[in-house]
Amino acid sequence: MPQQTETVVLPGEPALSVQIRASARARQMSLRVSGLDGKITLNVPRGLARKHALAFLSEKESWLRGAIARAPGPTPVLPGAMLPVDGTLRRITPAASRGVMLDRDRLLVPETGPTGARVAAFLKTRARDRLVPMADHYAQALGRKVAAVSLRDTRSRWGSCTAQGRLMFCWRLAMAPPVVQDYVAAHEAAHLVHMDHSRAYWAAVARIMPDYATHRAWLRSHGAALHGYRFDSG
């Protein structure tokens, strides 16, 4: 292919934008629809003729449109909607309260004001209250220290770590089970020792969280759904 990345459009209703990526590591063509944002990517071996990539897309177009149609749409965070908090679904319920509060299987929200923004703020605080102490705990277990922690609404990763010891977490983790939140804290704390995903790195993760594979699998299976909630609704 003439370039490593190219975007093509499949005509139809709707038209589909596909990013074709040529990779030296790819051994065969693979088509992927992101569970986060519906982005379509076709990975191909570097050097593959463009016509072969386009022919593959044409062959898979029916499957691709079916996958797009089956993908769940975004869920507005509004009164009456169900929202997971700590891995448990709660019904968002208007109440005579000044702030957002948990009440068994309900998430109580003020009767007036922007529900989505209020719930997002609640989740950010909850994520910080859980992730900061857990990150410090796991860092200490590895003989390291966390320099700072920030929260963002990231789509491509649940956390990150800089060489300066600064950790970042996606606040949507507050919707995941607490043990999964702990896993991400352990995952990033281990990067304070190893800034890669080598065998030594995973050994460090296993040392501080022996059952990490179970929680990692949960994120792989259910993490995309956490990005389906929209907090910009009334």
C-alpha positions as CSV (number, residue, x, y, z in Angstrom):
1,M,0.0,0.0,0.0
2,P,1.3,3.5,-0.8
3,Q,1.0,4.7,2.8
4,Q,0.7,3.2,6.3
5,T,-2.7,4.6,7.1
6,E,-5.5,5.4,4.7
7,T,-9.2,6.2,5.2
8,V,-11.7,4.9,2.6
9,V,-15.5,5.3,2.5
10,L,-17.9,2.5,1.6
11,P,-20.9,4.1,-0.1
12,G,-24.4,3.2,1.1
13,E,-26.9,4.1,3.8
14,P,-25.2,4.9,5.9
15,A,-21.8,5.5,4.3
16,L,-19.1,3.8,6.3
17,S,-15.6,5.3,7.0
18,V,-12.9,2.7,7.3
19,Q,-9.3,3.3,8.4
20,I,-6.9,0.9,6.7
21,R,-3.7,0.4,8.6
22,A,-0.6,-1.3,7.2
23,S,1.5,-3.0,9.8
24,A,4.7,-5.0,9.6
25,R,3.4,-7.2,12.4
26,A,0.1,-8.1,10.7
27,R,0.2,-11.6,9.0
28,Q,-3.3,-11.4,7.6
29,M,-6.2,-8.9,7.1
30,S,-8.4,-8.3,10.1
31,L,-11.5,-6.1,10.4
32,R,-12.5,-4.5,13.7
33,V,-15.4,-2.4,14.9
34,S,-14.5,-0.6,18.1
35,G,-16.9,-1.2,21.0
36,L,-16.1,2.3,22.3
37,D,-16.9,4.6,19.4
38,G,-17.9,2.4,16.5
39,K,-14.7,3.2,14.6
40,I,-13.9,0.7,11.9
41,T,-10.3,-0.4,11.3
42,L,-8.9,-2.8,8.7
43,N,-5.4,-4.0,9.6
44,V,-3.4,-5.4,6.7
45,P,0.2,-6.7,6.2
46,R,2.5,-4.0,5.0
47,G,3.1,-4.2,1.3
48,L,-0.3,-5.7,0.5
49,A,-1.7,-4.3,-2.7
50,R,-4.5,-1.7,-2.1
51,K,-6.8,-3.6,-4.4
52,H,-6.7,-6.7,-2.2
53,A,-7.7,-4.6,0.9
54,L,-10.6,-3.0,-1.0
55,A,-11.7,-6.4,-2.3
56,F,-11.7,-7.8,1.3
57,L,-13.8,-4.8,2.5
58,S,-16.3,-5.4,-0.3
59,E,-16.5,-9.1,0.7
60,K,-17.0,-8.3,4.3
61,E,-19.4,-5.3,3.9
62,S,-22.6,-7.3,4.7
63,W,-21.0,-8.6,8.0
64,L,-19.7,-5.1,8.8
65,R,-23.1,-3.4,8.4
66,G,-24.6,-6.1,10.6
67,A,-22.0,-5.5,13.3
68,I,-22.7,-1.7,13.2
69,A,-26.5,-2.3,13.4
70,R,-26.1,-4.6,16.4
71,A,-23.8,-2.2,18.3
72,P,-25.6,-0.6,21.3
73,G,-26.3,3.1,21.0
74,P,-25.3,5.6,23.7
75,T,-27.3,5.7,26.9
76,P,-28.2,9.2,28.2
77,V,-27.8,9.6,31.9
78,L,-31.3,10.8,32.8
79,P,-33.8,10.2,35.6
80,G,-35.2,6.7,35.3
81,A,-32.2,5.3,33.6
82,M,-30.1,2.4,35.0
83,L,-26.5,3.2,35.7
84,P,-23.8,0.9,37.2
85,V,-22.0,2.2,40.2
86,D,-19.3,-0.1,41.7
87,G,-20.5,-2.8,39.3
88,T,-24.1,-2.7,40.5
89,L,-26.9,-1.3,38.4
90,R,-28.8,1.6,40.2
91,R,-31.8,3.5,39.0
92,I,-31.3,7.2,38.7
93,T,-34.1,8.6,40.9
94,P,-34.9,12.3,41.5
95,A,-35.1,13.1,45.2
96,A,-35.3,16.1,47.6
97,S,-31.5,16.1,48.1
98,R,-28.8,18.6,47.6
99,G,-26.3,16.2,46.1
100,V,-26.1,12.8,44.5
101,M,-26.3,9.9,46.9
102,L,-26.4,6.1,46.8
103,D,-29.5,4.5,48.4
104,R,-29.3,0.7,48.0
105,D,-30.3,0.0,44.4
106,R,-31.0,3.7,43.6
107,L,-28.8,6.7,42.8
108,L,-30.6,9.7,44.2
109,V,-30.1,12.9,42.3
110,P,-31.5,16.5,43.0
111,E,-34.9,17.1,41.4
112,T,-33.6,20.1,39.5
113,G,-30.4,20.8,37.6
114,P,-28.3,18.9,35.0
115,T,-28.6,15.2,36.0
116,G,-25.7,14.0,33.7
117,A,-23.2,16.6,35.0
118,R,-24.1,15.9,38.6
119,V,-23.8,12.2,38.2
120,A,-20.4,12.6,36.4
121,A,-19.1,14.7,39.3
122,F,-20.3,12.1,41.7
123,L,-18.5,9.3,39.8
124,K,-15.3,11.4,39.6
125,T,-15.2,11.9,43.3
126,R,-16.0,8.2,43.9
127,A,-13.2,7.1,41.5
128,R,-10.7,9.4,43.2
129,D,-11.7,8.2,46.7
130,R,-11.0,4.6,45.6
131,L,-8.2,4.8,43.1
132,V,-5.8,7.2,44.9
133,P,-5.4,5.1,48.1
134,M,-5.3,1.9,46.2
135,A,-2.6,3.2,43.9
136,D,-0.6,4.4,46.9
137,H,-1.1,1.0,48.5
138,Y,0.2,-1.0,45.5
139,A,3.0,1.4,44.9
140,Q,4.2,1.0,48.5
141,A,4.1,-2.7,48.1
142,L,6.5,-2.4,45.2
143,G,8.8,0.0,47.0
144,R,7.7,3.0,44.9
145,K,5.8,6.2,45.4
146,V,3.1,7.9,43.4
147,A,3.9,11.5,42.5
148,A,0.4,12.6,41.5
149,V,-2.9,11.3,40.3
150,S,-5.3,12.8,37.8
151,L,-8.7,11.7,36.4
152,R,-9.9,12.0,32.8
153,D,-12.6,10.7,30.5
154,T,-10.2,8.7,28.3
155,R,-11.4,6.3,25.6
156,S,-8.3,4.4,24.6
157,R,-7.0,3.4,28.0
158,W,-8.1,3.0,31.6
159,G,-5.0,4.4,33.1
160,S,-1.4,5.6,32.4
161,C,1.8,6.2,34.2
162,T,4.6,8.6,33.4
163,A,8.3,8.2,34.0
164,Q,7.9,10.9,36.7
165,G,5.5,8.7,38.7
166,R,2.3,10.6,37.7
167,L,-0.7,8.3,37.3
168,M,-3.9,9.0,35.3
169,F,-7.1,7.0,35.6
170,C,-10.4,7.1,33.7
171,W,-13.1,8.2,36.1
172,R,-15.6,5.9,34.4
173,L,-13.9,3.1,36.4
174,A,-16.2,4.1,39.3
175,M,-18.9,2.2,37.4
176,A,-16.9,-1.0,37.4
177,P,-16.7,-3.5,40.3
178,P,-14.3,-2.3,43.1
179,V,-12.0,-5.2,42.5
180,V,-11.6,-4.1,38.8
181,Q,-10.8,-0.6,40.0
182,D,-8.2,-2.1,42.3
183,Y,-6.7,-4.0,39.3
184,V,-6.3,-0.9,37.3
185,A,-4.6,0.8,40.3
186,A,-2.3,-2.2,40.6
187,H,-1.6,-2.2,36.8
188,E,-0.5,1.4,36.8
189,A,1.4,1.1,40.0
190,A,3.5,-1.7,38.5
191,H,4.5,0.7,35.7
192,L,6.3,2.7,38.4
193,V,8.8,-0.3,38.3
194,H,8.5,-1.4,34.7
195,M,7.5,1.1,31.9
196,D,6.5,-1.7,29.6
197,H,4.4,-4.9,29.4
198,S,7.3,-7.3,29.7
199,R,7.3,-10.6,31.6
200,A,8.9,-8.8,34.5
201,Y,6.1,-6.2,34.5
202,W,3.4,-8.8,34.6
203,A,5.3,-10.7,37.3
204,A,5.2,-7.4,39.4
205,V,1.4,-7.2,38.8
206,A,1.0,-10.8,39.9
207,R,3.0,-10.2,43.0
208,I,0.7,-7.5,44.3
209,M,-2.5,-8.9,42.8
210,P,-2.3,-12.7,42.1
211,D,-5.8,-12.9,40.6
212,Y,-5.4,-9.9,38.3
213,A,-6.2,-12.0,35.1
214,T,-9.9,-12.3,36.2
215,H,-10.3,-8.6,36.6
216,R,-8.4,-7.8,33.4
217,A,-10.8,-10.2,31.6
218,W,-13.8,-8.3,33.1
219,L,-12.5,-5.1,31.6
220,R,-12.0,-6.7,28.2
221,S,-15.5,-8.1,28.2
222,H,-17.5,-5.2,29.8
223,G,-15.3,-2.1,29.7
224,A,-16.6,-0.9,26.4
225,A,-20.1,-0.7,27.8
226,L,-19.0,1.9,30.4
227,H,-18.2,4.2,27.5
228,G,-21.7,4.0,26.3
229,Y,-23.1,6.3,28.9
230,R,-23.6,9.9,28.0
231,F,-23.3,12.5,30.7
232,D,-24.1,15.6,28.6
233,S,-27.9,15.1,28.8
234,G,-30.3,17.0,31.0
